[in-house]
Amino acid sequence: MSNEEDFMNEAEDDARTVEFIRNYLPQDLQEKFTDEELYYFIDVIAEYYSQDGILDGETDDEGYMDIDLEEVAEYVVKKAKEEKFGDYSAEDVYFVVEGELEYVESLDDEE
């Protein structure tokens, strides 16, 4: 697969992720976040997972990993503030983090 095809596949997956998260969010948050913000959040979530080594971690007997969603949400909020992207509450961003994880789990269910 070429770099261009990889890029297109990633862009399509990100678009599906954003759509899934938007539908997952409680009604009051669906209109609070723009697509641009959701794209930013999923990038920062991925960054957190790769830096924290979560993706390399051990799973439990049922194949699940222990991920502290509150910690991930706090990281996203802190990073957004540091990068002057915006000022968000961890409580609101928590639903985005949870939605992103649900999306990934839905992909696992399809396999």
ZINORGI-V191495 format. One record per pair of residues at least 24 apart in sequence whose C-alpha atoms are under 10 Angstrom apart, sorted by the first residue. I is the first residue (numbers start at 1). J is the second residue. Records with the same first field share a line. If there is no record, write none. Layout:
BEGIN
I: J ; J
END
This chain:
BEGIN
14: 38 ; 39 ; 42 ; 43
15: 39
16: 103
17: 42 ; 99 ; 100 ; 101 ; 102 ; 103 ; 104
18: 42 ; 96 ; 99 ; 100 ; 103
19: 103
20: 96 ; 99 ; 100 ; 102 ; 103 ; 106
21: 95 ; 96 ; 97 ; 98 ; 99 ; 100 ; 101 ; 102 ; 103
22: 95 ; 96 ; 99 ; 100
23: 99
24: 95 ; 96 ; 98 ; 99 ; 100 ; 102 ; 103
25: 92 ; 93 ; 94 ; 95 ; 96 ; 98 ; 99
26: 92 ; 95 ; 96
28: 92
29: 92 ; 93 ; 95 ; 96
30: 96
32: 92
33: 88 ; 92 ; 93 ; 96
37: 80 ; 85 ; 86
38: 93 ; 96 ; 97 ; 100
40: 76 ; 80 ; 85
41: 73 ; 76 ; 77 ; 79 ; 80 ; 93 ; 96 ; 97 ; 100
42: 76 ; 96 ; 97 ; 99 ; 100
43: 76
44: 72 ; 73 ; 75 ; 76 ; 77 ; 79 ; 80
45: 72 ; 73 ; 75 ; 76 ; 96 ; 97 ; 100 ; 101
46: 72 ; 100
47: 75 ; 76
48: 72 ; 73 ; 75 ; 76 ; 79
64: 105
67: 101
69: 93 ; 94 ; 95 ; 96 ; 97 ; 98 ; 101
70: 94 ; 95 ; 97 ; 98
71: 97
72: 97 ; 98
73: 97 ; 98
END
